[in-house]
């Protein structure tokens, strides 16, 4: 996998330079995250629920990303971490029988290495992930009365094993926080085989601190975020999400997020990877890193 090899060489060289520093510090299980999940990217670990207003469906997110190891060079203000990613999101199409009817699920698991270089002008960040993604139709998509799959749409063996690298620049200007980023990924395994192996992404996040004062002595941030991915089958096409809302708590730490989001592009539930959708929803998520 070309991108994995290139990124591995990059981080190996970085590790060698880090180890050479006499003032470096190594520790286990650090608090917080070196590279925060991209807020408008649906393929990030989070806990929360998005209510889709058009059809009253729910997107339910369950997952977390955790830094397990950290290596710091105080004199250079460099932080290098390694961690794991485990997450899934599900499509709930009804609430019948006092339980969520789950139609489709996407699961992700893997690991990451992230880099941060702090400076007076802002922080330079990078994250390399290796992720396995598989998609599944489940019992909520089964019509038990007629013993068949709803709309005759049957499960497919959807799989992506990919390496992804993202570079970002974040600025903290008094009460304004701004981050922009770009990256790409390469999949060593795709099913169906017609899926594009190279994918691309870009986006930005903008937030304003305490415009209306603190909330129970906690900071609040009004924010907007944009994320675009370029992928597809046979030919490339763009998908994007715009979200706006408020976060209560540290911007790069624990907190509660209330937001509204608009998505336009290939269905985020990869069992329906050929379908293009437009969705508006309102939701919440919890950052507990």
C-alpha positions as CSV (number, residue, x, y, z in Angstrom):
1,X,0.0,0.0,0.0
2,X,1.9,3.0,-1.4
3,X,0.5,5.7,0.9
4,X,1.0,3.5,4.0
5,X,4.6,2.9,3.1
6,X,5.3,6.6,2.4
7,X,3.6,7.7,5.6
8,X,5.4,5.0,7.6
9,X,8.8,6.2,6.3
10,X,7.8,9.8,7.3
11,X,6.9,8.9,10.8
12,X,9.8,6.5,11.2
13,X,12.2,9.4,10.3
14,X,10.3,11.6,12.7
15,X,10.6,9.0,15.5
16,X,14.4,8.8,14.9
17,X,14.8,12.6,15.2
18,X,12.6,12.6,18.3
19,X,14.6,9.8,20.0
20,X,17.8,11.7,19.4
21,X,16.6,14.6,21.6
22,X,18.0,14.5,25.1
23,X,15.0,16.4,26.7
24,X,12.3,14.2,25.3
25,X,9.7,12.6,27.5
26,X,7.8,9.4,27.0
27,X,4.6,8.4,28.9
28,X,1.6,6.1,28.7
29,X,-2.1,7.0,28.6
30,X,-2.0,10.8,28.3
31,X,-5.1,12.9,28.9
32,X,-6.9,14.5,26.0
33,X,-6.1,14.0,22.3
34,X,-3.2,15.2,20.2
35,X,-5.3,15.4,17.0
36,X,-9.0,16.1,17.6
37,X,-11.6,14.4,15.4
38,X,-12.7,16.5,12.4
39,X,-16.1,17.8,13.4
40,X,-17.9,17.6,10.1
41,X,-16.3,14.4,8.9
42,X,-18.7,11.5,9.4
43,X,-15.9,8.9,9.6
44,X,-14.6,10.1,13.0
45,X,-15.1,8.6,16.4
46,X,-17.9,10.3,18.4
47,X,-20.9,9.5,20.7
48,X,-24.2,11.1,19.7
49,X,-27.4,11.1,17.7
50,X,-28.5,13.0,14.6
51,X,-32.2,13.3,13.9
52,X,-32.9,13.5,10.2
53,X,-35.9,15.8,9.8
54,X,-37.2,14.6,6.4
55,X,-38.0,11.0,7.3
56,X,-37.4,11.0,11.2
57,X,-34.6,8.5,10.8
58,X,-31.7,8.6,13.3
59,X,-27.9,8.4,12.7
60,X,-26.5,6.9,16.0
61,X,-22.8,7.2,16.6
62,X,-20.9,5.1,19.1
63,X,-17.1,5.1,19.4
64,X,-14.0,6.6,20.7
65,X,-10.4,7.4,19.7
66,X,-7.8,7.2,22.5
67,X,-4.1,8.2,22.7
68,X,-2.2,5.4,24.3
69,X,1.4,6.6,24.1
70,X,2.9,10.1,23.9
71,X,6.4,11.4,23.2
72,X,7.1,15.0,23.9
73,X,10.1,17.3,23.1
74,X,9.5,20.3,25.3
75,X,12.3,22.4,23.8
76,X,10.9,22.0,20.2
77,X,7.2,22.0,21.4
78,X,6.6,18.7,19.5
79,X,4.2,16.1,20.6
80,X,3.9,12.7,19.0
81,X,1.2,10.2,20.0
82,X,-0.1,6.7,19.0
83,X,-3.5,5.5,19.7
84,X,-6.5,3.3,18.6
85,X,-9.8,4.1,16.9
86,X,-13.0,2.0,17.5
87,X,-16.3,3.4,16.2
88,X,-19.6,2.6,14.5
89,X,-22.6,4.5,13.3
90,X,-26.1,3.0,12.6
91,X,-29.2,4.0,10.7
92,X,-32.4,3.7,12.8
93,X,-35.5,3.9,10.6
94,X,-38.2,3.5,13.3
95,X,-38.9,3.3,17.0
96,X,-41.5,0.5,16.8
97,X,-41.8,-1.9,19.8
98,X,-40.1,0.5,22.1
99,X,-36.7,-0.2,20.5
100,X,-34.6,1.2,17.7
101,X,-35.1,-0.6,14.4
102,X,-31.5,-0.6,13.0
103,X,-31.4,-0.8,9.2
104,X,-27.7,-0.5,8.5
105,X,-24.4,-0.3,10.4
106,X,-20.9,0.9,9.4
107,X,-18.0,-0.3,11.7
108,X,-14.5,1.1,11.8
109,X,-11.5,0.0,13.8
110,X,-7.7,0.7,13.5
111,X,-5.0,2.8,14.9
112,X,-3.4,6.2,14.4
113,X,-0.2,8.2,14.8
114,X,-0.4,12.0,15.3
115,X,2.0,14.8,15.3
116,X,1.7,18.4,16.7
117,X,4.2,21.2,16.5
118,X,3.2,24.3,18.5
119,X,4.3,27.8,17.7
120,X,3.3,31.4,18.3
121,X,1.8,31.5,14.8
122,X,-0.3,28.4,15.3
123,X,-0.1,24.7,15.5
124,X,1.0,22.3,12.7
125,X,-0.7,18.9,12.9
126,X,-0.7,15.6,11.1
127,X,-2.5,12.3,11.6
128,X,-1.9,9.0,9.9
129,X,-4.6,6.3,10.4
130,X,-4.9,2.7,9.2
131,X,-8.6,1.8,9.3
132,X,-10.8,-1.2,8.5
133,X,-14.3,-0.2,7.4
134,X,-17.1,-2.7,6.8
135,X,-20.8,-2.1,6.1
136,X,-23.8,-4.3,7.0
137,X,-27.6,-4.4,6.5
138,X,-29.2,-5.8,9.7
139,X,-32.6,-6.9,11.0
140,X,-34.3,-3.5,10.6
141,X,-33.9,-3.9,6.9
142,X,-35.7,-7.3,6.9
143,X,-39.4,-7.5,6.1
144,X,-40.5,-10.4,8.5
145,X,-44.1,-10.3,7.2
146,X,-43.0,-11.2,3.6
147,X,-39.7,-12.9,4.5
148,X,-37.6,-10.7,2.2
149,X,-35.2,-7.7,2.3
150,X,-37.0,-4.4,2.1
151,X,-37.2,-3.0,-1.5
152,X,-35.4,-6.3,-2.5
153,X,-32.2,-4.6,-1.6
154,X,-29.9,-7.3,-0.3
155,X,-26.7,-7.2,1.8
156,X,-23.5,-6.7,-0.1
157,X,-19.9,-7.4,1.0
158,X,-18.7,-3.8,1.4
159,X,-15.2,-3.4,2.8
160,X,-12.5,-0.8,2.8
161,X,-9.0,-1.3,4.3
162,X,-7.3,2.1,4.0
163,X,-4.5,4.3,5.1
164,X,-5.3,8.0,5.5
165,X,-3.0,11.0,6.2
166,X,-4.3,14.5,7.1
167,X,-2.3,17.7,7.5
168,X,-3.8,20.6,9.4
169,X,-3.0,24.1,10.5
170,X,-4.8,25.6,13.5
171,X,-4.8,29.2,14.7
172,X,-6.0,30.4,18.1
173,X,-6.5,34.1,17.8
174,X,-7.7,35.4,21.2
175,X,-11.3,34.3,21.2
176,X,-11.4,33.0,17.6
177,X,-10.3,29.4,16.7
178,X,-9.7,28.5,13.1
179,X,-8.4,25.2,11.6
180,X,-8.1,24.1,7.9
181,X,-6.9,20.8,6.7
182,X,-6.5,18.5,3.7
183,X,-5.5,14.9,3.1
184,X,-5.9,11.7,1.1
185,X,-6.3,8.0,1.6
186,X,-5.5,4.8,-0.3
187,X,-7.4,1.5,0.1
188,X,-5.4,-1.7,-0.2
189,X,-8.7,-3.7,-0.2
190,X,-12.0,-2.6,-1.6
191,X,-15.2,-4.5,-2.1
192,X,-16.9,-4.0,-4.5
193,X,-13.8,-3.8,-6.7
194,X,-15.2,-0.9,-8.7
195,X,-14.7,1.5,-5.8
196,X,-12.0,4.1,-6.2
197,X,-9.0,3.3,-4.1
198,X,-7.7,6.9,-3.8
199,X,-9.9,9.3,-1.9
200,X,-9.3,12.9,-1.0
201,X,-10.6,15.2,1.7
202,X,-10.5,18.9,2.8
203,X,-12.3,21.1,5.3
204,X,-12.2,23.9,7.9
205,X,-13.5,24.7,11.3
206,X,-14.2,28.2,12.8
207,X,-15.4,28.9,16.4
208,X,-15.9,31.9,18.6
209,X,-15.3,31.7,22.3
210,X,-17.8,33.0,25.0
211,X,-19.7,35.3,22.7
212,X,-22.6,35.1,25.2
213,X,-20.5,34.5,28.3
214,X,-19.8,31.2,30.1
215,X,-22.3,28.5,30.8
216,X,-22.1,27.2,34.4
217,X,-18.5,28.5,34.5
218,X,-17.7,26.5,31.4
219,X,-16.6,28.0,28.1
220,X,-19.0,28.0,25.2
221,X,-18.1,28.1,21.5
222,X,-20.3,29.0,18.6
223,X,-18.9,27.2,15.6
224,X,-19.3,26.2,12.0
225,X,-17.5,23.4,10.2
226,X,-17.2,22.2,6.6
227,X,-15.9,18.9,5.3
228,X,-15.7,17.6,1.7
229,X,-14.7,14.2,0.5
230,X,-13.9,13.2,-3.1
231,X,-14.5,9.5,-3.8
232,X,-16.8,7.3,-5.9
233,X,-17.3,4.2,-8.1
234,X,-15.9,4.3,-11.6
235,X,-15.8,8.1,-11.6
236,X,-15.0,10.6,-8.8
237,X,-17.7,12.8,-7.2
238,X,-17.7,15.1,-4.3
239,X,-19.7,14.8,-1.0
240,X,-19.9,17.5,1.6
241,X,-21.3,18.3,5.0
242,X,-21.8,21.7,6.7
243,X,-22.6,21.9,10.4
244,X,-23.1,24.7,12.8
245,X,-23.8,24.8,16.5
246,X,-22.5,25.4,20.0
247,X,-20.1,23.5,22.2
248,X,-20.1,23.7,26.0
249,X,-16.7,22.9,27.4
250,X,-13.1,23.1,26.1
251,X,-12.9,23.4,22.3
252,X,-10.2,20.7,22.2
253,X,-11.4,18.7,25.2
254,X,-14.5,17.4,27.0
255,X,-17.9,18.9,26.3
256,X,-21.4,18.8,24.9
257,X,-22.1,19.8,21.3
258,X,-25.6,20.8,20.0
259,X,-25.7,21.3,16.2
260,X,-27.6,21.4,12.9
261,X,-26.1,19.7,9.8
262,X,-26.7,19.5,6.1
263,X,-25.2,16.7,4.0
264,X,-25.1,16.3,0.2
265,X,-23.4,13.4,-1.4
266,X,-23.0,9.6,-1.4
267,X,-24.9,8.0,1.4
268,X,-22.7,7.8,4.5
269,X,-24.1,4.3,5.2
270,X,-21.9,2.3,2.8
271,X,-24.4,-0.5,2.3
272,X,-26.0,2.1,0.1
273,X,-22.7,3.4,-1.4
274,X,-24.2,4.0,-4.8
275,X,-27.0,6.2,-3.6
276,X,-26.7,10.0,-3.4
277,X,-28.7,11.8,-0.8
278,X,-29.5,15.2,0.6
279,X,-30.1,15.3,4.4
280,X,-30.7,17.9,7.0
281,X,-30.7,17.1,10.7
282,X,-30.3,18.3,14.2
283,X,-28.3,16.5,16.8
284,X,-26.0,16.3,19.7
285,X,-22.6,14.7,20.5
286,X,-20.4,14.4,23.5
287,X,-16.6,14.8,23.4
288,X,-15.1,12.8,26.3
289,X,-11.5,12.6,25.2
